[in-house]
């Protein structure tokens, strides 16, 4: 009863959310909250697999090509269909109850695109033209940005291109400057449509060069495709830099006519000597007029970024109780584990943000900011310091010395230690904290939920004289940073046994009471079952770049780097249920109501960068009907016991296997 009363109160404060999933983040503000309450902690154990749909990519495309994909799409539930995009930008509509294909559109993206950030499409946007006749073609449209920099408009009911948009339903972005190769520039996140304008950002390959493509955000007429405006995040003023692009999902406020952008870092990521100053509007939450692209306000979360601490998460628009009344806000989580809460009209922090001194003495030619902004009210979602005391030691001395040597040999002065030729430890890592999956907000209980990743990066600057012909060590990314005096290498700190150097959990979901400024609970997400020998399910968590979905039924759903969709109790953080997937669901889940039944769906395609198995499925679950029983694809979590091996047996087996692996490794070296 308390929950229902709270839900009614929330509906009085804001427009009621839809019973479907009409936007990438559930609603235009990306709260990822659904009012559906059919599935609850009491009955979640009765979920079973309703259907599975395969795109066919795994069967029709070469393994080498699939190894460069990430299936990160969040399906929409609109026009009585489940609609999503594949990593190759095929748009597919399914029957919500059976998963049967209704229509499909293939834009024929080249297999030779070689996209710098892999083949990926996180989602599409839906828009209804209320000026068009009721049953007119393309009255309801699906918009998508593509890996080859096109914006495509389709009829939402048929998948036929909208002939009046651009050239037969598509337009090709004109990219200023010369690209090194076609895939250096792509569009990976869903567009936003606001007040008749479709708005797109871009994803640009990192660390290639100083004079890189600009991170321009573009707005087009949603009916015709005619350009309406463009906005360059960087204030150039003589500096040499590109990027500060918006590769992550955006959000919008239709009533205010504002679109909110999470901008990235200027190029290159790890040396900024040719871009002095704070590089305004980079690494910032930015509010623009949807119809004109006019800048309304900008709030910078990192000054003069040389850590790749850009904003990867969709800004979450919410109405919160601050303790001094209700406020419309923008909630912005970061890779560092910070949560900035800003006034939606002015961009000013709701609670104080302090400028604190940070480590100095950067590389030659560097001009670091002496301070960085630190939120004071909302607690940090994860640790921000790392030392040899934090090295993972699961088994006596195995892999321990190698990890400690990596840590001790690197410069490590805490958060914002600048990159160096010595090698610098970066923690949280550049893909850590909250990533593109973003945060979710429960408007009833005023709680923020977010997945977080824990790992350590080792970044090293390579002097230009040594960079030509440089071959990075195995497992190290190399960035030439042409035009800078340094190239760079980046690696995740791991032991010779392939285990992360830092202690688990390596991924955890966090629940935060914003009003109280208090973390309510933190729960590991994911196990070692799909990676460890013998399928030992150590509850260590996995890295979590994806996000969550929350429901009025009191559940939080999420995928992980293992092959399960999970449900957690929203109040306690207890893991209640797991639904087996064909491969990991490294995507954001969604939920919808179809013919009186609530479904939960997720794209399950694995993650090539993380080395998981690769697939091409979308899987949906619903409650068992009368006479049905959950299968092995669905199970409740019974701790201790259940499917987990006893801790003693698991540890003994793991120690034996690790001892064998260590012996073999020592023989090789």
C-alpha positions as CSV (number, residue, x, y, z in Angstrom):
1,X,0.0,0.0,0.0
2,X,2.8,2.4,0.9
3,X,4.4,1.8,-2.6
4,X,1.1,2.4,-4.4
5,X,0.5,5.6,-2.5
6,X,4.0,6.8,-3.3
7,X,3.4,6.0,-7.0
8,X,0.3,8.1,-7.0
9,X,2.1,10.9,-5.4
10,X,4.9,10.8,-8.0
11,X,2.3,10.9,-10.8
12,X,0.9,14.1,-9.3
13,X,4.3,15.6,-9.5
14,X,5.2,14.6,-13.0
15,X,3.7,13.3,-16.2
16,X,2.9,9.6,-15.7
17,X,5.4,7.3,-17.4
18,X,4.2,5.1,-20.3
19,X,3.5,1.4,-19.9
20,X,5.8,0.7,-22.7
21,X,9.4,1.7,-23.4
22,X,9.2,4.6,-25.9
23,X,12.7,6.0,-25.5
24,X,16.2,4.6,-25.1
25,X,16.2,5.5,-21.4
26,X,12.5,4.5,-20.9
27,X,11.4,8.2,-21.1
28,X,12.9,11.3,-22.6
29,X,14.8,12.0,-19.4
30,X,16.4,8.6,-19.1
31,X,15.0,7.6,-15.7
32,X,14.8,3.9,-16.8
33,X,11.8,3.6,-14.4
34,X,8.7,1.6,-15.3
35,X,5.4,1.9,-13.4
36,X,4.7,-1.8,-14.2
37,X,4.3,-3.8,-11.0
38,X,3.1,-7.2,-12.1
39,X,6.5,-8.8,-11.4
40,X,7.5,-8.5,-7.8
41,X,10.1,-9.9,-5.4
42,X,7.4,-12.4,-4.3
43,X,6.8,-13.9,-7.8
44,X,10.0,-13.1,-9.7
45,X,11.1,-16.7,-9.3
46,X,8.2,-17.7,-11.7
47,X,9.8,-15.8,-14.6
48,X,10.4,-18.0,-17.6
49,X,11.8,-17.4,-21.1
50,X,9.0,-16.2,-23.3
51,X,10.9,-16.0,-26.6
52,X,14.3,-15.6,-28.2
53,X,14.9,-13.8,-31.5
54,X,18.2,-14.1,-33.4
55,X,19.2,-11.5,-35.9
56,X,21.1,-14.0,-38.0
57,X,24.4,-12.1,-37.8
58,X,26.2,-15.0,-36.2
59,X,25.3,-17.3,-39.1
60,X,25.7,-14.9,-42.0
61,X,28.7,-12.8,-41.1
62,X,32.4,-13.8,-40.9
63,X,33.7,-14.6,-37.4
64,X,36.4,-12.0,-37.8
65,X,33.7,-9.4,-38.5
66,X,31.6,-10.5,-35.5
67,X,34.7,-10.2,-33.3
68,X,34.4,-6.4,-33.9
69,X,30.8,-6.1,-32.7
70,X,29.1,-5.0,-29.5
71,X,25.3,-5.7,-29.3
72,X,24.4,-2.9,-26.9
73,X,20.9,-2.0,-28.2
74,X,18.0,-1.3,-25.9
75,X,14.7,-2.3,-27.7
76,X,11.8,0.1,-27.8
77,X,8.2,-0.9,-27.3
78,X,6.2,1.3,-29.7
79,X,3.6,0.9,-32.3
80,X,2.7,-2.6,-30.9
81,X,6.2,-3.7,-31.7
82,X,9.6,-4.4,-30.2
83,X,12.0,-2.3,-32.3
84,X,15.8,-2.3,-32.1
85,X,19.0,-2.1,-34.2
86,X,21.7,-4.7,-34.7
87,X,25.4,-3.8,-34.5
88,X,25.3,-3.5,-38.3
89,X,22.4,-1.0,-38.1
90,X,19.7,-3.4,-39.3
91,X,16.4,-2.2,-37.8
92,X,14.1,-5.0,-36.8
93,X,10.5,-5.0,-35.5
94,X,9.2,-8.0,-33.5
95,X,5.9,-9.2,-32.2
96,X,6.0,-8.4,-28.5
97,X,4.4,-11.7,-27.4
98,X,6.2,-14.2,-29.6
99,X,9.3,-12.5,-30.9
100,X,8.4,-13.2,-34.5
101,X,9.8,-10.8,-37.0
102,X,7.3,-8.2,-38.4
103,X,9.7,-6.2,-40.6
104,X,13.3,-5.6,-41.2
105,X,15.4,-2.8,-42.8
106,X,19.1,-3.2,-43.8
107,X,21.0,0.0,-44.6
108,X,23.8,-2.2,-45.9
109,X,26.7,-0.8,-43.9
110,X,30.0,-1.8,-45.4
111,X,31.8,-4.8,-43.9
112,X,35.0,-2.8,-44.6
113,X,34.0,0.2,-42.5
114,X,36.5,-0.8,-39.7
115,X,34.8,1.5,-37.1
116,X,37.2,2.8,-34.5
117,X,34.7,1.9,-31.7
118,X,33.5,-1.4,-33.3
119,X,30.2,-2.1,-35.0
120,X,27.6,-1.0,-32.5
121,X,24.2,0.6,-32.4
122,X,22.8,1.3,-28.9
123,X,19.3,2.1,-30.0
124,X,16.8,4.0,-32.2
125,X,14.4,6.9,-31.5
126,X,10.7,7.0,-32.1
127,X,8.7,10.1,-33.0
128,X,5.1,10.8,-34.0
129,X,4.4,13.7,-36.4
130,X,1.2,15.1,-34.9
131,X,0.7,17.3,-37.9
132,X,0.4,14.4,-40.3
133,X,-2.9,12.6,-41.0
134,X,-3.7,9.7,-38.6
135,X,-2.8,6.8,-40.9
136,X,-0.4,8.6,-43.2
137,X,2.9,6.9,-44.1
138,X,5.7,7.9,-41.8
139,X,3.4,9.7,-39.3
140,X,5.3,7.6,-36.8
141,X,9.0,7.4,-37.5
142,X,12.0,5.4,-36.3
143,X,15.3,7.4,-36.5
144,X,18.7,5.8,-36.3
145,X,22.4,7.0,-36.7
146,X,24.7,4.5,-38.4
147,X,28.2,3.3,-38.2
148,X,28.9,5.0,-41.6
149,X,27.6,8.4,-40.4
150,X,24.1,8.4,-41.9
151,X,20.8,9.5,-40.3
152,X,18.0,7.2,-41.4
153,X,14.2,7.7,-41.0
154,X,11.8,4.7,-41.4
155,X,8.1,4.2,-41.1
156,X,7.6,2.8,-37.6
157,X,4.9,0.4,-38.8
158,X,6.4,-1.0,-42.0
159,X,10.2,-0.2,-41.9
160,X,9.9,1.5,-45.3
161,X,12.3,4.5,-45.6
162,X,10.5,7.9,-45.3
163,X,10.8,9.3,-48.8
164,X,10.4,12.9,-47.7
165,X,13.3,12.7,-45.3
166,X,16.7,13.6,-46.9
167,X,17.3,11.4,-50.0
168,X,14.8,8.6,-49.8
169,X,14.9,8.3,-46.1
170,X,18.5,9.1,-45.2
171,X,21.1,11.8,-45.1
172,X,24.9,11.5,-45.0
173,X,26.7,13.7,-42.5
174,X,29.2,16.0,-44.0
175,X,32.3,15.7,-41.8
176,X,34.7,18.6,-41.9
177,X,38.3,17.7,-42.3
178,X,39.9,14.5,-43.7
179,X,39.2,11.2,-42.0
180,X,42.1,8.8,-41.7
181,X,39.8,6.0,-42.7
182,X,35.9,5.7,-43.1
183,X,35.4,4.2,-39.6
184,X,37.2,6.9,-37.7
185,X,33.8,8.7,-37.4
186,X,30.5,6.9,-36.6
187,X,27.2,7.3,-34.8
188,X,26.7,4.7,-32.0
189,X,24.0,6.0,-29.7
190,X,20.3,6.6,-30.3
191,X,19.3,10.1,-31.7
192,X,17.0,12.3,-29.7
193,X,13.9,13.9,-31.2
194,X,12.6,17.1,-29.5
195,X,10.2,19.7,-30.9
196,X,10.4,18.4,-34.4
197,X,14.2,18.3,-34.5
198,X,16.2,15.0,-34.6
199,X,19.6,15.5,-32.9
200,X,22.7,13.3,-33.3
201,X,26.1,13.2,-31.8
202,X,29.1,11.1,-32.9
203,X,31.7,8.6,-31.9
204,X,35.3,9.3,-33.0
205,X,38.3,7.0,-32.7
206,X,40.5,8.1,-29.7
207,X,44.1,9.0,-29.4
208,X,44.9,9.1,-33.1
209,X,46.0,12.7,-33.5
210,X,45.8,16.2,-32.1
211,X,44.1,17.7,-35.1
212,X,41.2,15.2,-35.0
213,X,37.6,15.5,-36.3
214,X,35.4,18.0,-34.4
215,X,32.8,16.7,-32.0
216,X,30.0,18.7,-33.6
217,X,26.4,18.0,-32.5
218,X,23.8,18.3,-35.3
219,X,20.1,19.0,-35.5
220,X,17.9,18.2,-38.5
221,X,14.3,18.8,-39.3
222,X,12.5,15.5,-38.3
223,X,10.1,15.8,-41.3
224,X,12.5,16.8,-44.1
225,X,16.0,16.1,-42.9
226,X,17.0,19.7,-43.7
227,X,19.8,20.9,-41.4
228,X,18.5,23.1,-38.6
229,X,21.7,23.8,-36.6
230,X,25.1,22.5,-35.5
231,X,27.1,23.1,-32.4
232,X,30.8,22.6,-31.7
233,X,31.5,21.8,-28.0
234,X,35.0,23.3,-28.1
235,X,35.7,27.0,-27.8
236,X,38.8,27.0,-30.0
237,X,40.3,30.4,-29.6
238,X,43.6,29.4,-31.2
239,X,43.8,25.9,-29.5
240,X,44.5,22.8,-31.6
241,X,42.1,20.0,-30.7
242,X,39.1,18.1,-32.0
243,X,36.5,15.8,-30.5
244,X,34.7,16.7,-27.2
245,X,32.0,14.8,-29.1
246,X,28.8,13.4,-27.7
247,X,29.1,9.6,-28.2
248,X,26.9,8.7,-25.3
249,X,23.0,8.9,-25.2
250,X,21.4,12.3,-24.8
251,X,18.2,13.3,-22.9
252,X,15.5,15.9,-23.5
253,X,12.9,18.0,-21.8
254,X,10.1,18.7,-24.2
255,X,8.4,21.3,-22.0
256,X,11.5,23.4,-21.7
257,X,12.6,22.7,-25.2
258,X,16.0,21.6,-24.0
259,X,18.3,18.8,-25.0
260,X,21.1,17.7,-22.6
261,X,24.5,16.5,-23.8
262,X,27.2,14.6,-22.0
263,X,30.4,15.7,-23.8
264,X,33.7,13.9,-24.0
265,X,37.3,14.9,-23.7
266,X,39.3,16.9,-26.3
267,X,41.9,15.1,-28.5
268,X,44.1,13.5,-27.7
269,X,43.1,12.0,-24.4
270,X,46.4,11.9,-22.5
271,X,48.3,15.0,-23.4
272,X,46.8,18.5,-23.8
273,X,49.8,20.8,-24.2
274,X,48.3,22.2,-27.5
275,X,44.9,22.9,-25.9
276,X,45.7,25.1,-22.9
277,X,43.0,26.1,-20.4
278,X,40.0,24.2,-19.1
279,X,38.7,23.4,-22.6
280,X,35.3,24.7,-21.9
281,X,32.3,22.6,-22.8
282,X,34.4,19.4,-23.1
283,X,33.8,16.9,-20.3
284,X,30.6,18.8,-19.5
285,X,26.9,18.5,-19.1
286,X,25.5,20.9,-21.7
287,X,21.9,22.2,-22.2
288,X,21.0,23.5,-25.7
289,X,17.7,24.8,-27.2
290,X,16.3,21.9,-29.1
291,X,15.0,24.0,-32.0
292,X,18.0,26.3,-32.5
293,X,21.1,24.7,-30.9
294,X,21.6,27.8,-28.7
295,X,23.7,27.2,-25.7
296,X,21.7,27.7,-22.4
297,X,24.2,26.5,-19.9
298,X,27.3,24.2,-19.4
299,X,28.7,22.6,-16.3
300,X,32.2,21.1,-16.6
301,X,33.0,18.0,-14.5
302,X,36.7,17.7,-15.4
303,X,39.0,20.6,-16.3
304,X,41.6,20.1,-19.0
305,X,41.0,16.3,-19.1
306,X,44.1,14.2,-19.7
307,X,42.7,11.0,-18.1
308,X,39.9,10.1,-20.6
309,X,37.4,10.9,-17.9
310,X,34.7,12.0,-20.3
311,X,31.0,11.8,-19.7
312,X,29.8,8.4,-21.0
313,X,26.4,8.3,-19.3
314,X,23.1,9.8,-20.4
315,X,22.1,12.8,-18.2
316,X,19.2,11.7,-16.0
317,X,16.3,14.2,-15.7
318,X,14.4,13.8,-12.5
319,X,12.3,15.7,-10.0
320,X,13.8,15.3,-6.5
321,X,13.2,16.2,-2.9
322,X,16.3,18.1,-2.0
323,X,15.3,18.7,1.6
324,X,14.4,22.3,0.8
325,X,11.6,21.4,-1.6
326,X,11.1,19.7,-5.0
327,X,13.5,20.6,-7.8
328,X,13.8,19.6,-11.5
329,X,17.4,18.4,-11.8
330,X,19.9,16.8,-14.1
331,X,21.8,13.9,-12.5
332,X,25.1,13.1,-14.1
333,X,27.2,10.1,-13.0
334,X,30.8,9.9,-14.0
335,X,33.6,7.4,-14.7
336,X,35.3,8.5,-11.4
337,X,32.2,7.5,-9.4
338,X,31.0,11.0,-8.8
339,X,27.4,12.1,-9.0
340,X,26.7,15.7,-10.0
341,X,23.2,17.0,-9.4
342,X,22.4,20.2,-11.3
343,X,19.5,22.6,-11.5
344,X,17.8,21.9,-14.8
345,X,17.2,25.6,-15.7
346,X,20.6,27.1,-14.7
347,X,23.0,24.2,-14.6
348,X,24.1,25.3,-11.1
349,X,24.8,22.5,-8.5
350,X,22.0,21.7,-6.2
351,X,24.5,20.9,-3.4
352,X,28.0,22.5,-3.1
353,X,30.7,21.4,-5.5
354,X,34.2,22.2,-4.3
355,X,37.3,22.9,-6.3
356,X,40.1,20.9,-4.7
357,X,43.8,20.8,-5.4
358,X,44.9,17.8,-7.5
359,X,48.4,16.3,-8.4
360,X,50.5,18.4,-10.7
361,X,53.9,18.1,-12.5
362,X,52.5,16.7,-15.8
363,X,54.5,15.7,-18.8
364,X,56.7,18.1,-20.7
365,X,54.6,20.9,-22.3
366,X,51.5,20.0,-20.2
367,X,49.4,22.7,-18.6
368,X,47.3,21.0,-15.9
369,X,44.4,22.5,-14.0
370,X,45.5,23.1,-10.4
371,X,42.0,22.0,-9.2
372,X,39.1,19.7,-10.1
373,X,35.4,19.8,-9.0
374,X,34.3,17.5,-6.2
375,X,30.7,17.0,-5.3
376,X,30.1,17.2,-1.5
377,X,26.6,15.9,-0.7
378,X,26.2,12.8,-2.8
379,X,28.8,10.2,-1.7
380,X,31.3,8.8,-4.2
381,X,29.9,5.5,-5.6
382,X,33.2,3.7,-5.4
383,X,36.8,4.0,-4.1
384,X,39.1,6.4,-5.8
385,X,42.5,5.4,-4.3
386,X,44.5,2.3,-5.0
387,X,47.7,0.9,-3.6
388,X,49.5,-2.5,-3.2
389,X,47.3,-3.1,-0.2
390,X,44.4,-3.3,-2.5
391,X,45.9,-6.0,-4.8
392,X,43.8,-9.1,-5.1
393,X,45.3,-12.1,-3.3
394,X,42.7,-14.9,-3.7
395,X,45.3,-17.7,-3.6
396,X,48.6,-17.6,-1.7
397,X,51.0,-15.5,-3.7
398,X,49.7,-16.5,-7.1
399,X,50.1,-13.6,-9.5
400,X,50.7,-11.3,-6.5
401,X,54.2,-10.1,-7.2
402,X,53.5,-9.3,-10.8
403,X,50.6,-7.1,-9.8
404,X,52.5,-5.4,-7.0
405,X,55.4,-4.7,-9.4
406,X,53.0,-3.0,-11.9
407,X,51.6,-0.8,-9.1
408,X,54.9,0.1,-7.5
409,X,56.6,1.0,-10.8
410,X,53.8,3.5,-11.7
411,X,53.3,7.0,-10.6
412,X,50.3,6.9,-8.2
413,X,49.5,10.2,-6.4
414,X,45.7,9.4,-6.2
415,X,42.8,10.6,-8.3
416,X,43.9,12.9,-11.3
417,X,47.6,11.8,-11.2
418,X,48.8,13.0,-14.6
419,X,50.0,10.6,-17.3
420,X,53.8,10.2,-17.4
421,X,56.7,8.6,-19.2
422,X,57.2,6.6,-16.0
423,X,53.8,5.1,-16.3
424,X,50.7,6.3,-14.3
425,X,48.1,4.3,-12.4
426,X,44.6,5.5,-13.2
427,X,41.9,4.4,-10.8
428,X,39.0,4.3,-11.3
429,X,40.0,3.2,-14.8
430,X,39.0,5.1,-18.0
431,X,36.2,2.6,-18.5
432,X,35.3,2.4,-14.9
433,X,32.7,4.0,-12.6
434,X,29.4,4.5,-14.4
435,X,29.6,4.0,-18.1
436,X,27.2,4.3,-21.1
437,X,24.5,2.3,-19.4
438,X,23.9,5.3,-17.2
439,X,21.9,5.6,-14.0
440,X,18.2,5.0,-13.2
441,X,16.0,6.9,-10.9
442,X,13.0,5.8,-8.9
443,X,10.7,8.8,-8.6
444,X,8.5,7.1,-6.0
445,X,11.2,6.3,-3.4
446,X,13.7,9.0,-4.7
447,X,16.5,6.5,-5.1
448,X,19.2,6.4,-7.7
449,X,20.6,3.1,-9.0
450,X,23.7,2.6,-11.1
451,X,26.1,-0.1,-12.2
452,X,29.8,0.5,-11.5
453,X,33.0,-1.1,-12.7
454,X,36.2,-1.5,-10.7
455,X,39.6,-2.0,-12.5
456,X,43.0,-0.3,-12.7
457,X,44.5,1.3,-15.8
458,X,48.2,1.7,-16.4
459,X,48.9,4.5,-18.9
460,X,52.3,5.4,-20.2
461,X,53.5,8.2,-22.4
462,X,56.0,7.2,-25.1
463,X,58.3,10.0,-26.3
464,X,57.9,10.8,-30.0
465,X,61.4,9.7,-30.8
466,X,60.7,6.3,-29.5
467,X,57.1,6.0,-30.9
468,X,57.9,5.3,-34.5
469,X,57.8,1.6,-35.1
470,X,57.0,1.1,-31.4
471,X,55.4,-2.3,-30.7
472,X,53.3,-2.3,-27.5
473,X,53.5,-5.2,-25.1
474,X,50.7,-7.8,-25.4
475,X,47.5,-6.6,-24.0
476,X,48.4,-2.9,-24.3
477,X,46.5,-0.5,-26.5
478,X,48.7,1.9,-28.5
479,X,47.6,5.4,-29.4
480,X,50.0,7.4,-31.7
481,X,48.6,10.8,-30.6
482,X,50.1,12.4,-33.8
483,X,51.0,16.0,-33.4
484,X,51.8,15.6,-29.7
485,X,55.3,15.0,-28.3
486,X,54.1,11.7,-26.9
487,X,52.3,8.5,-28.0
488,X,50.6,6.4,-25.4
489,X,49.9,2.9,-24.2
490,X,47.1,1.8,-22.0
491,X,46.4,-1.5,-20.3
492,X,44.2,-3.0,-17.6
493,X,46.3,-4.1,-14.7
494,X,46.1,-7.9,-14.6
495,X,48.1,-10.8,-13.1
496,X,49.9,-13.3,-15.4
497,X,47.0,-15.6,-14.7
498,X,44.5,-13.2,-16.4
499,X,42.9,-12.0,-13.2
500,X,42.4,-8.3,-12.5
501,X,44.9,-7.0,-10.0
502,X,42.4,-5.2,-7.9
503,X,40.2,-6.9,-5.2
504,X,36.6,-7.9,-6.1
505,X,34.0,-6.9,-6.6
506,X,34.8,-6.0,-10.2
507,X,31.3,-4.8,-10.8
508,X,28.6,-3.7,-8.4
509,X,25.2,-2.1,-8.4
510,X,24.8,0.9,-6.0
511,X,21.6,2.4,-4.6
512,X,21.8,6.0,-3.4
513,X,19.4,8.1,-1.4
514,X,20.1,11.5,-3.0
515,X,18.2,13.6,-0.4
516,X,20.1,12.0,2.5
517,X,23.3,11.8,0.6
518,X,23.7,8.2,1.6
519,X,24.6,4.9,-0.1
520,X,21.8,2.4,0.8
521,X,23.4,-0.7,-0.5
522,X,26.0,-2.1,-2.8
523,X,25.7,-5.5,-4.4
524,X,28.1,-7.4,-6.6
525,X,26.7,-8.2,-10.1
526,X,27.9,-11.2,-12.0
527,X,30.1,-14.3,-11.3
528,X,33.0,-16.1,-12.8
529,X,30.8,-19.0,-14.0
530,X,31.3,-18.4,-17.7
531,X,35.0,-17.6,-17.5
532,X,36.5,-19.7,-14.7
533,X,37.7,-23.3,-14.9
534,X,34.9,-25.8,-14.3
535,X,32.3,-23.0,-14.3
536,X,33.1,-22.0,-10.7
537,X,30.7,-19.2,-9.9
538,X,32.8,-17.0,-7.6
539,X,30.6,-14.0,-6.7
540,X,33.2,-11.5,-7.6
541,X,31.1,-9.3,-9.9
542,X,32.0,-8.5,-13.5
543,X,32.8,-5.1,-15.2
544,X,29.5,-3.4,-15.8
545,X,29.4,-0.9,-18.7
546,X,25.6,-1.5,-19.1
547,X,22.8,-0.1,-17.0
548,X,19.7,-1.1,-15.2
549,X,15.9,-0.9,-15.4
550,X,13.7,-0.4,-12.3
551,X,10.1,-1.1,-11.8
552,X,7.2,-0.1,-9.5
553,X,7.1,-3.8,-8.6
554,X,10.2,-3.2,-6.5
555,X,12.8,-4.9,-8.7
556,X,16.0,-3.8,-10.5
557,X,17.0,-5.7,-13.6
558,X,20.5,-5.8,-15.1
559,X,22.8,-7.9,-17.3
560,X,26.5,-8.5,-16.8
561,X,29.6,-10.0,-18.4
562,X,28.2,-13.4,-17.7
563,X,25.3,-14.9,-19.4
564,X,22.4,-14.0,-17.1
565,X,19.7,-11.4,-16.7
566,X,19.3,-10.7,-13.0
567,X,16.7,-9.2,-10.7
568,X,17.5,-7.5,-7.4
569,X,15.3,-6.4,-4.6
570,X,15.2,-2.6,-5.0
571,X,15.0,-2.1,-1.3
572,X,17.6,-4.4,0.0
573,X,19.9,-5.1,-3.0
574,X,19.4,-8.8,-2.5
575,X,19.8,-10.8,-5.7
576,X,16.6,-12.7,-6.2
577,X,16.5,-14.3,-9.7
578,X,18.7,-15.2,-12.7
579,X,17.5,-15.9,-16.2
580,X,20.0,-17.7,-18.4
581,X,21.0,-16.0,-21.7
582,X,22.7,-17.6,-24.7
583,X,25.7,-15.2,-24.2
584,X,26.2,-12.2,-21.9
585,X,23.7,-9.4,-22.1
586,X,26.0,-6.4,-22.1
587,X,23.1,-4.1,-22.8
588,X,20.4,-2.2,-20.9
589,X,17.2,-4.2,-20.1
590,X,13.7,-2.9,-20.7
591,X,10.2,-3.9,-19.7
592,X,6.8,-3.6,-21.3
593,X,3.1,-4.7,-20.9
594,X,1.6,-6.8,-23.7
595,X,-1.9,-8.2,-23.6
596,X,-2.0,-7.9,-19.8
597,X,1.4,-9.6,-19.2
598,X,4.6,-7.8,-18.2
599,X,7.8,-8.8,-20.1
600,X,11.4,-8.0,-19.4
601,X,13.8,-8.1,-22.4
602,X,17.5,-7.6,-23.1
603,X,19.8,-7.9,-26.1
604,X,22.3,-10.7,-25.6
605,X,25.2,-10.4,-27.9
606,X,28.3,-10.5,-25.7
607,X,31.1,-8.0,-25.7
608,X,34.0,-8.4,-28.1
609,X,36.3,-6.0,-26.2
610,X,35.8,-7.9,-23.0
611,X,36.6,-11.2,-24.6
612,X,33.2,-12.8,-24.0
613,X,31.4,-15.2,-26.3
614,X,29.5,-13.4,-29.1
615,X,25.9,-13.8,-30.1
616,X,23.0,-12.1,-31.8
617,X,19.9,-12.7,-29.6
618,X,17.2,-10.6,-28.0
619,X,15.6,-12.6,-25.1
620,X,12.3,-11.8,-23.3
621,X,11.0,-13.2,-20.0
622,X,7.5,-13.2,-18.5
623,X,5.7,-14.8,-15.5
624,X,4.7,-18.4,-16.0
625,X,1.1,-18.9,-17.0
626,X,-1.2,-21.5,-15.4
627,X,0.2,-24.9,-16.0
628,X,3.7,-23.6,-16.9
629,X,6.8,-24.0,-14.8
630,X,10.1,-22.2,-14.9
631,X,12.8,-24.2,-16.7
632,X,16.5,-24.4,-16.3
633,X,16.6,-21.0,-18.1
634,X,15.2,-19.4,-15.0
635,X,16.0,-19.8,-11.3
636,X,15.8,-18.1,-7.9
637,X,18.9,-17.5,-5.9
638,X,19.2,-19.6,-2.7
639,X,22.1,-18.6,-0.7
640,X,24.0,-20.4,0.6
641,X,23.8,-23.6,-1.4
642,X,21.8,-24.0,-4.6
643,X,24.0,-24.3,-7.7
644,X,27.1,-22.9,-6.1
645,X,29.8,-25.3,-5.1
646,X,30.8,-25.1,-1.5
647,X,33.4,-22.4,-0.9
648,X,35.9,-24.9,0.4
649,X,35.6,-27.2,-2.6
650,X,35.6,-24.3,-5.1
651,X,38.7,-22.7,-3.5
652,X,40.5,-26.1,-3.5
653,X,39.8,-26.7,-7.2
654,X,40.7,-23.2,-8.1
655,X,44.0,-23.3,-6.2
656,X,44.9,-26.5,-8.0
657,X,44.1,-25.0,-11.4
658,X,45.9,-21.8,-10.6
659,X,48.9,-23.7,-9.4
660,X,49.1,-25.6,-12.7
661,X,48.6,-22.4,-14.7
662,X,51.3,-20.6,-12.7
663,X,53.7,-23.5,-13.2
664,X,53.2,-23.4,-16.9
665,X,53.6,-19.6,-17.0
666,X,56.9,-19.8,-15.1
667,X,58.2,-22.4,-17.5
668,X,57.5,-20.1,-20.4
669,X,59.3,-17.1,-18.9
